[in-house]
Amino acid sequence: MNSADWRSPDLGPVRTLDLGGGRRVRAHVTGDGPPIVFVHGALVNANLWRKVVPRLDGHTRVTLDLPLGSHLEPMPKDADLRPPALADLIADSLAALELTDVTLVGNDTGGGLCQLVVTRRPERIAALVLTSCDAFENFPPRFFRIVLAPARIPGAIPLAFGGLRLRPLRRLPIAYGWLTTAPIDREAEDSYVLPVLTRRGVRRDIRKLLGGLDPSYTLDAAARLARWDRPTLIAWSEKDRFFPPEHGERLAKVIPNARLEWIEGARTFSAEDRPERLAELIGAFVRERSPAAA
């Protein structure tokens, strides 16, 4: 298997969802019970959740592979990849899987997109979990807005991301170094890095994604979240360098039925750093909402 293609067996079998208009999304589905759907951020994929999924037995667990730069199913050339369209892609995936009463879990860019999903197309969502993620005026974080600016230029992506072929460079702050406290497993890290370096369609998609990120979307979602009254868990990483703790606190104040929990010793990718703690928080949150799942 090509290293870019690798997906953890713990995620379960893959299904390719045909969402119309040539849009196709890969979804890994495993288990039975109340559904939990996991949404990753930019330049990672479903593998982000590989250490969390096996700790949540008793649930249908779905991990999406979205067109955010580490995916295997490029979008059509004319596809809209601005945040509202990506939120629709998530909502359409839930419909294609015929899921209802979903607990939606988001991280990083994916957490920002989840805010758009629940404020625009909430019909299949029963509860929300936001780990450290884009919010308010931080979409994307200023550091990455500067670092990734060259990748918005047509033809510049091989130059912008070329250094990631070298493993030591992946631990630099401009790559994954400040997103986790320890190096990422080699197979997972390769699956994050290699698609954008080896696949033209993926490079086209990430250029569109980066060009479409804008805080106007998350600021609008934040205003709408004041009317989101379903249970919400804010599980924020205590050591995050990109998504400030005060944003977790602000979200907990804005959302009427929200609870804030801290994940000690974790940076942005708490699913990499503290998967046992994150799974514990998610599992308890779902059981509180659905006693039958206990």
C-alpha positions in Angstrom: 0.0 0.0 0.0 1.2 3.5 -0.8 2.0 5.4 2.4 -0.3 8.2 1.4 -3.2 5.6 1.2 -2.7 4.2 4.7 -5.6 4.4 7.1 -5.6 2.8 10.5 -7.5 -0.5 10.7 -9.0 0.7 14.0 -11.1 3.2 12.0 -13.1 0.4 10.4 -14.0 -0.4 6.8 -14.1 2.5 4.3 -17.2 3.5 2.4 -17.1 6.0 -0.5 -20.0 8.3 -0.4 -21.3 9.7 -3.7 -22.8 13.1 -2.7 -23.8 14.3 -6.2 -22.1 16.7 -8.6 -19.1 14.5 -8.7 -18.4 15.0 -5.0 -17.1 11.9 -3.3 -16.1 11.5 0.4 -14.5 8.5 2.1 -16.0 7.5 5.4 -14.8 4.9 7.8 -17.6 3.3 9.8 -17.3 0.9 12.8 -19.4 -0.3 15.7 -23.1 0.0 16.6 -25.0 2.3 18.9 -25.5 6.1 19.1 -23.5 7.7 16.3 -20.4 9.8 16.9 -19.0 11.5 13.8 -15.4 12.9 13.8 -14.3 15.8 11.7 -10.6 16.5 11.2 -8.8 19.7 10.2 -6.5 20.9 7.4 -3.5 18.7 6.3 -4.6 15.7 8.3 -7.3 13.0 7.7 -9.4 10.4 9.4 -6.2 8.9 10.9 -6.2 11.8 13.4 -8.9 9.8 15.4 -7.2 6.4 15.2 -6.4 6.4 18.9 -9.8 7.7 20.0 -12.2 5.5 18.0 -11.2 2.1 19.6 -11.8 3.6 23.1 -15.5 4.3 22.3 -17.1 0.9 22.1 -20.9 0.9 22.1 -21.2 3.6 19.5 -21.3 3.8 15.7 -18.1 5.7 15.0 -17.7 7.5 11.7 -14.4 9.2 10.7 -14.6 11.3 7.5 -11.8 11.9 5.1 -12.5 15.4 3.9 -10.9 17.4 1.0 -8.6 19.4 3.4 -5.2 18.5 1.9 -4.5 14.9 3.1 -7.4 13.2 1.3 -7.5 10.6 -1.4 -10.6 11.6 -3.3 -10.1 14.9 -5.1 -13.1 17.1 -5.6 -14.2 18.0 -9.2 -12.3 20.9 -10.7 -15.2 23.3 -10.4 -16.1 22.3 -6.8 -16.7 25.0 -4.3 -14.5 24.5 -1.3 -15.3 27.6 0.7 -16.3 26.9 4.4 -20.1 26.9 3.8 -19.7 24.3 1.0 -17.4 22.2 3.2 -20.0 22.3 5.9 -22.6 21.1 3.4 -20.2 18.3 2.5 -20.3 17.2 6.1 -24.1 17.5 6.4 -24.5 15.6 3.1 -22.3 12.8 4.3 -24.5 12.4 7.4 -27.5 12.2 5.1 -25.8 9.7 2.8 -25.0 7.5 5.8 -28.6 7.9 7.1 -27.4 9.0 10.5 -29.6 10.9 13.0 -29.1 11.9 16.6 -25.4 12.5 15.8 -22.8 13.7 18.2 -20.5 15.7 16.0 -16.9 16.1 17.1 -14.5 18.6 15.5 -10.9 19.6 15.8 -8.8 22.4 14.3 -10.2 23.6 11.0 -12.8 20.8 11.3 -14.1 22.4 14.5 -14.7 25.6 12.7 -16.6 23.7 10.0 -18.7 21.9 12.6 -19.8 25.3 14.0 -21.1 26.1 10.5 -22.8 22.7 10.3 -24.8 23.1 13.5 -25.8 26.7 12.8 -26.8 26.1 9.1 -27.9 22.5 8.8 -28.5 21.1 12.3 -31.3 18.7 11.6 -29.2 15.5 12.1 -27.1 16.8 15.0 -28.1 16.1 18.6 -24.9 17.3 20.3 -21.6 19.0 19.6 -18.0 18.4 20.8 -15.5 21.1 20.0 -11.8 20.3 20.7 -9.2 23.0 20.2 -10.3 24.6 16.9 -10.8 27.7 14.8 -13.3 30.2 16.2 -14.3 33.8 16.2 -11.5 35.9 14.4 -9.1 33.0 14.4 -9.8 31.3 11.0 -7.1 30.3 10.3 -4.7 31.2 13.1 -2.5 34.1 12.1 0.7 32.1 12.2 -0.6 29.6 9.6 -2.2 32.4 7.5 1.3 33.8 7.1 3.2 30.5 6.7 0.8 29.0 4.2 0.3 32.1 2.1 2.6 30.9 -0.7 0.4 27.8 -1.1 -2.4 29.9 -2.4 -0.4 30.8 -5.5 -1.0 28.4 -8.4 2.0 26.2 -8.9 3.7 27.1 -5.6 2.5 24.1 -3.5 5.4 21.8 -4.3 7.7 24.5 -3.1 5.6 25.4 -0.1 5.2 21.8 1.1 8.3 20.2 -0.5 10.3 20.3 2.7 7.8 17.9 4.4 9.3 15.0 2.5 12.1 15.2 5.1 10.9 13.8 8.4 13.0 16.1 10.7 11.4 19.1 9.1 7.9 17.9 10.0 8.6 18.7 13.6 9.3 22.4 12.9 6.7 24.9 14.2 5.7 25.7 10.6 4.7 22.0 10.1 3.4 19.7 12.9 5.9 20.6 15.6 3.6 22.8 17.7 0.4 20.8 17.1 1.5 17.8 19.2 3.8 17.3 22.2 5.6 14.3 20.6 6.3 13.1 17.1 3.3 11.6 15.2 3.4 7.9 14.3 5.3 7.4 11.0 2.4 5.8 9.0 -0.1 8.4 10.1 2.3 11.3 9.5 3.1 10.0 6.0 -0.6 9.8 5.3 -1.0 13.5 6.3 1.9 14.8 4.2 2.2 12.7 1.1 -1.2 13.3 -0.7 -0.5 17.0 -1.3 3.0 16.2 -2.5 2.0 13.4 -4.9 -1.5 14.2 -6.2 -2.4 17.1 -8.5 -6.1 17.0 -7.6 -5.3 17.2 -3.9 -3.0 20.2 -4.5 -5.8 22.0 -6.4 -8.2 21.3 -3.5 -5.8 22.6 -0.7 -5.2 25.8 -2.7 -8.9 26.4 -2.9 -9.4 25.6 0.8 -6.6 28.0 1.9 -8.0 30.7 -0.3 -11.4 30.4 1.1 -10.7 30.5 4.9 -11.9 33.8 6.4 -12.9 34.8 9.9 -16.2 36.2 8.6 -17.5 32.7 8.6 -16.6 31.8 12.1 -17.7 35.2 13.5 -21.1 34.7 11.8 -21.3 31.2 13.3 -20.4 32.5 16.7 -23.3 34.9 16.5 -25.6 32.1 15.5 -24.3 29.7 18.2 -26.1 31.8 20.8 -29.2 30.1 19.5 -27.7 26.6 19.5 -29.4 25.0 22.6 -28.3 21.4 22.2 -25.7 19.8 24.5 -22.2 20.9 23.8 -18.8 19.9 25.2 -15.9 22.2 24.8 -12.8 20.0 25.3 -9.9 22.4 24.9 -6.2 21.6 25.0 -4.5 23.2 27.9 -1.1 23.6 26.1 -2.5 24.8 22.7 -0.2 27.2 20.9 -2.7 28.2 18.1 -6.1 28.2 19.6 -6.0 30.3 22.8 -7.7 29.0 26.0 -9.9 32.2 26.1 -11.5 31.0 22.9 -12.6 27.8 24.6 -14.0 30.0 27.5 -15.7 32.3 25.0 -17.4 29.4 23.2 -18.6 28.0 26.5 -20.2 31.4 27.4 -21.7 31.9 23.9 -23.4 28.5 23.6 -26.3 28.2 26.1 -26.0 24.5 26.9 -22.2 24.2 26.9 -19.6 22.7 29.4 -15.9 23.4 29.3 -13.3 20.8 30.1 -9.5 21.1 29.8 -7.3 18.4 28.4 -4.1 18.6 30.3 -0.7 18.1 28.6 -2.2 18.3 25.1 -1.6 20.7 22.2 -4.0 21.2 19.3 -4.2 17.5 18.4 -5.5 16.2 21.7 -6.5 13.0 19.8 -2.8 12.4 19.2 -1.5 13.6 22.6 -4.2 12.5 25.1 -6.6 10.1 23.3 -7.5 8.4 26.5 -8.6 11.6 28.1 -10.5 12.8 25.0 -12.3 9.5 24.6 -13.2 9.5 28.3 -14.7 13.0 28.0 -16.6 12.2 24.8 -17.9 8.9 26.2 -19.2 10.4 29.4 -20.8 13.3 27.5 -22.7 11.0 25.2 -23.8 8.7 28.1 -25.1 11.7 30.0 -27.2 12.7 27.1 -28.3 9.1 26.2 -28.6 7.0 29.3 -29.6 4.0 27.2 -26.0 4.0 25.7 -24.4 3.5 29.1 
